[in-house]
Amino acid sequence: MNDASKKTALVTGANSGLGFEAAAQLAEAGWGKVILACRTEAKAEAARVRLVERTGKDSFDLLAVDTSEVASANTACDQLRERGGNIDFLLLNAGAAAAQPQFNSDGVEITWASTLVGHHVMTMRMLDDKLLSPGARIVIAGSEGARGNAPTMKVHDIEKVANDLFDGDRAAAIEALARIKGPYKFVSFNEYVSAKLVVAWWAAALSRKLPAGMTVNAVSPGSAPASGFARNAPFMMRMFMLPMMKVIGPLMGMAGSIETAARRYLAAADLGDNETGHFYATAHRTKAVGPVAIQTWPEYFTDQVSQEAGFEAVVKMTGVTFPDSVSQSL
Ligand SMILES: NC(=O)c1ccc[n+]([C@@H]2O[C@H](COP(=O)([O-])OP(=O)(O)OC[C@H]3O[C@@H](n4cnc5c(N)ncnc54)[C@H](OP(=O)(O)O)[C@@H]3O)[C@@H](O)[C@H]2O)c1
């Protein structure tokens, strides 16, 4: 993070939990500008007030974006283009696990949409509009849950769904799952961890399309149960599992602080030019805090066919492709 004072970061979901903490840590580390991209401008302004109070700095700009909606992501990017300037660190942190199935205006379920739809559209628009600096670092929030071994959360077997119902077309399978179409029943945390698997695939596929010098990685912050994350979780999880997790989680290597979690994001802003297309999460296979490593297990993380299908599925959900203006200049 050389000469951070000249650099700009944009953080989605900056009004709560890890996004708020990451914005604070960036300002404390001397970043020149931190754009607080929140669901509404009022939420961004409220976050700015708390951040100024905490950090003693006012290096914050505000941006309204609903990360589950294509139109909102486009409007946010229109504003960024009008304001000018480049983004050096794009932190796509926003995400929610809906308790009940809810859909965006294009019929994509909100758990999937909030983490993939707006983030994809913003990234494609920023590339097209040259709003990212040549050495930009893009980080999208992943989760250890995508490994498929977290209790009470099941990752969809996308290859099987594709083979059983879509003639092997994995992008079609992912799109159907994200729209809760066909024989699939919505199960909040199953949708959440499956969307996070697609996050890892999306980042891997995107890394192969980006101009040299720019990187994209999926980074799990690790388990931080004190954030607002489980506010929509099923009743049993909110009432019993989470309070228990807050107490015994740290002893079992299954829960850590918001500060430590946000530091994982900031560490990814310092990764080198060749460290791209990876999914970084807790090195220990059954823990959710501690040292981080590139995830190569289960094997589906590194399967290029699935990675490309993940990207293609998000293109289908949004109608937004990788910009020709960037492909042609490579
Ligand atoms: N905490 C953990 O243990 C953990 C573990 C692994 C991964 N993660 C990931 O970390 C990220 C941050 O979560 P958190 O733990 O900090 O939870 P949080 O406190 O609930 O923060 C989530 C943030 O995302 C925003 N958001 C959700 N949907 C949005 C939408 N449609 N448009 C705009 N903003 C939206 C929320 O805004 P509102 O306040 O307006 O809803 C909030 O600012 C998420 O991607 C989560 O999946 C968290």
The ligand as a MOL file (V3000), in Angstrom:
LIG
                    3D

  0  0  0     0  0            999 V3000
M  V30 BEGIN CTAB
M  V30 COUNTS 48 52 0 0 0
M  V30 BEGIN ATOM
M  V30 1 N -19.3100 -12.1720 9.7850 0
M  V30 2 C -18.8940 -13.3470 9.3720 0
M  V30 3 O -18.6930 -14.2990 10.1640 0
M  V30 4 C -18.6160 -13.5810 7.9140 0
M  V30 5 C -17.9530 -14.7530 7.5490 0
M  V30 6 C -17.6750 -14.9750 6.1960 0
M  V30 7 C -18.0520 -14.0290 5.2680 0
M  V30 8 N -18.6970 -12.9000 5.6600 0 CHG=1
M  V30 9 C -19.0590 -11.9220 4.6330 0
M  V30 10 O -18.6450 -10.6410 5.0340 0
M  V30 11 C -19.4460 -9.6740 4.3720 0
M  V30 12 C -19.8780 -8.6230 5.3830 0
M  V30 13 O -20.7550 -9.2230 6.3160 0
M  V30 14 P -20.8050 -8.7850 7.8330 0
M  V30 15 O -20.4590 -9.9940 8.6020 0
M  V30 16 O -20.0700 -7.5430 8.0660 0 CHG=-1
M  V30 17 O -22.3720 -8.5720 8.0170 0
M  V30 18 P -23.2300 -7.2460 8.2690 0
M  V30 19 O -22.7700 -6.5670 9.4930 0
M  V30 20 O -24.6320 -7.6820 8.1670 0
M  V30 21 O -22.8630 -6.3280 7.0240 0
M  V30 22 C -23.3700 -6.6150 5.7460 0
M  V30 23 C -23.3330 -5.3470 4.9400 0
M  V30 24 O -23.7740 -5.6630 3.6120 0
M  V30 25 C -24.7760 -4.7040 3.2720 0
M  V30 26 N -25.7120 -5.2280 2.3050 0
M  V30 27 C -26.3730 -6.4170 2.3000 0
M  V30 28 N -27.1890 -6.4860 1.2460 0
M  V30 29 C -27.0520 -5.3110 0.5730 0
M  V30 30 C -27.6300 -4.7630 -0.5840 0
M  V30 31 N -28.5450 -5.4300 -1.2980 0
M  V30 32 N -27.2440 -3.5350 -0.9810 0
M  V30 33 C -26.3370 -2.8250 -0.2840 0
M  V30 34 N -25.7470 -3.2760 0.8360 0
M  V30 35 C -26.1190 -4.5150 1.2490 0
M  V30 36 C -25.4920 -4.4000 4.5660 0
M  V30 37 O -26.2170 -3.2060 4.4260 0
M  V30 38 P -27.5710 -2.9550 5.2890 0
M  V30 39 O -27.0960 -2.6190 6.6650 0
M  V30 40 O -28.2330 -1.8340 4.5780 0
M  V30 41 O -28.3590 -4.2250 5.2310 0
M  V30 42 C -24.2830 -4.2750 5.4920 0
M  V30 43 O -23.6810 -3.0290 5.3400 0
M  V30 44 C -20.6030 -10.4300 3.7260 0
M  V30 45 O -20.3690 -10.5910 2.3480 0
M  V30 46 C -20.5530 -11.7800 4.4220 0
M  V30 47 O -21.0590 -12.7890 3.6270 0
M  V30 48 C -18.9790 -12.6490 6.9610 0
M  V30 END ATOM
M  V30 BEGIN BOND
M  V30 1 1 1 2
M  V30 2 2 2 3
M  V30 3 1 2 4
M  V30 4 1 4 5
M  V30 5 2 4 48
M  V30 6 2 5 6
M  V30 7 1 6 7
M  V30 8 2 7 8
M  V30 9 1 8 9
M  V30 10 1 8 48
M  V30 11 1 9 10
M  V30 12 1 9 46
M  V30 13 1 10 11
M  V30 14 1 11 12
M  V30 15 1 11 44
M  V30 16 1 12 13
M  V30 17 1 13 14
M  V30 18 2 14 15
M  V30 19 1 14 16
M  V30 20 1 14 17
M  V30 21 1 17 18
M  V30 22 2 18 19
M  V30 23 1 18 20
M  V30 24 1 18 21
M  V30 25 1 21 22
M  V30 26 1 22 23
M  V30 27 1 23 24
M  V30 28 1 23 42
M  V30 29 1 24 25
M  V30 30 1 25 26
M  V30 31 1 25 36
M  V30 32 1 26 27
M  V30 33 1 26 35
M  V30 34 2 27 28
M  V30 35 1 28 29
M  V30 36 1 29 30
M  V30 37 2 29 35
M  V30 38 1 30 31
M  V30 39 2 30 32
M  V30 40 1 32 33
M  V30 41 2 33 34
M  V30 42 1 34 35
M  V30 43 1 36 37
M  V30 44 1 36 42
M  V30 45 1 37 38
M  V30 46 2 38 39
M  V30 47 1 38 40
M  V30 48 1 38 41
M  V30 49 1 42 43
M  V30 50 1 44 45
M  V30 51 1 44 46
M  V30 52 1 46 47
M  V30 END BOND
M  V30 END CTAB
M  END
